[in-house]
C-alpha cells in the first residue's frame, strides 16, 4: 500500500500540494469521465517529508496507518518493544512520563529510548576518516532526497545507520524474539524500515499521530493510569542522545564542536535549506566542512510532520532541554549491552528515475497550446504550483501536469467564451452598477436602444433609456419581470431586471415587437369576424320574421351555429 495517498473525493484542484512539495513529487491527472483533476503522490520521487499532508486544506492526503499491524503483533503473544524517538518529550500534549506509561497500557512489553541508539550513531560519525565532506544520515527524508534527486552526492552520505536502526538492533541483540515498533514524528521512517537491507530489524513504525489516536481510544484518564504502568524507560538509559532531535543535537551528542563559526562542521535544517546546500556541494563550493548535519524539518525533529503537540518550535525546544536536564541517567541505570556485534553501517543506492527532457520545439508547442506564444505571455505566476511557466511545460511533457493547471490561461479562455456568448446573445443585455452607470452592454441592446457606434460604458443609463426600473431594483434589491412599450423607438420588450451580486444590476431585454404586432392584427381580424357574424344574425332574424312559418326551424338552427361561431372567435 502506498505510504501517502490521496482521497480523490476531497481533492479540489487547488494545487497547494504541488506548490509546497520541494521535489515536485505530485502528479496532477484528469479524473476519468469528468473535467475534474486530482493530485497523487509519485512514490518514485517522494521523500516523505510530509509537507503535502500538512498543507492540504481539504485534508485529502493521508498517511498509511499501521496501528492494526501493531495490534496484531501484540495480540500474537509476542513481546513487542516500543522504541520511542527522543522528540517524544515535545511531541505530545502530555507529560513525558505519562507517554511511557500510556504505551505500556496499550500492551507494549517494554518501552525504550531511541536516544540510546542516537548516542551510538553520533559517536560513530565522529570516527569517520577525514578528507571528505560527510552528510549525516540520521534524517530519512534527507537520505531519500540524495538517493532520488542528488545521486551524484551518494558518496558524501555517511555510511552509518539512523538511530532507529541502531536502537532496533540493540533491542534485538538483547531480546532476539521481540518485535520492535519505532514510534516517532516522521513519515519517512516507515519507508526506511522497509528497505531490504533492514529486513527483520524494525517490525513496524507508528507516527505520533497514529499512537495518539490509539491512546485516546483506549485511555480515558491519562492522569490516573494504574501504578503498574510505570513512567520509567526500560533498557539502557540515554544521556545527551535526548538532545538529538534539535538542530545541532547530533554534534552535541558526539561531543563535537558546537561553534557555528567552526568551518569544519555545519548544521542545516529546513528542506529548502538542505536542497540549497546540496546544490552548493554539487558545485564544489563546500569543501572545507568535514560533517554537515542535515535535517529536513525546521529546527530538527521537534517539527516533524506527525507531531501532535501544536506548541511553537521555541516551546518545543525548551521542553526537550528541560527533559534532558531533569532526566540524566543515574548510577543505578541499566548497564549497556555488549555492542561489539552491533552493525552500525549501511549502504545506499541510486533511486533516481530518469525523465525525458523536451526539446525547445516541443516546449514551444506546449506553450502555444496555452496561448503563450511570446515570452511576455509567460507570467511565471506560480499559481499552477511550478515556479516558472517553463518548469510547468516540462512537467506537462513528462506527464506530471495538465494544461488546465494554468489559471491565467483558463481564466482567459473562460472570459473569451463568456465574451463571445455575451456578444452573440439574440437578446439585449445591460449591466450597470448601483449608480446606474453602464458597465457592459451587448450589440443587441445597443441596436434596440439605437445607441450609435461609440462605446457607452461608464455613462449614465439615463442617457439612453428611462432608468426607473433599474433604480427600483437597486433600491428594493428585487427582481422585475415586465413588458415595456417604447413608442418613440417603435419597440416593445419583455424585460427581466435583477441584482447581479451586491454591486451590479443586470437587465435582459427580449424584443417582442413583431409578436405584439401580430397579436394586434389577429385581434383586428377577430373583431371584424365578430362584427360580420353579428350582421348575418341580424339579417337572418329579419328574414326569419317574414317567413317564420316556413323557415323558423332552419333559422333557429342557423342562430345556434352562428352563436357558437361568435363564442369561438371571442374565446380565441
Secondary structure by P-SEA (a helix, b strand, c coil): cccccccccccccccccccccccccbbbbbcccccbbbbbbccccccccccccccccccccccccaaaaaaaaaacccbbbbbccccccccccccaaaaaaaaaaacccccccaaaaaaaaaaaaaaccccbbbbbcccaaaaaaaacccccccccccccccaaaaaaaaaaaacccbbbbbbccccaaaaaaacccccccccccccaaaaaaaaaaccccccccccccccccccccccccccccccaaaaaaaccccccccccbbbbccaaaaaaaaaaaaacccccccccccccccccccccccccccccaaaaaaaaaaaaaacccccccccccccccccccccccccbbbbbbbcaaaaaaaaaaaccccccccccccccccccaaaaaaaaaaccccccccaaaaaaaaaaaaaaaaaaccbbbbbbccccccccccaaaaaaacccccccccccccccccaaaaaaaaaacbbbbbcccccccccccbbbbbbccccbbbbbbbbaaaaaaaaaaaaaaaaaaaaaaaaaaaaaaaaaaacccccaaaaaaaaaaaaaaaaaaaac
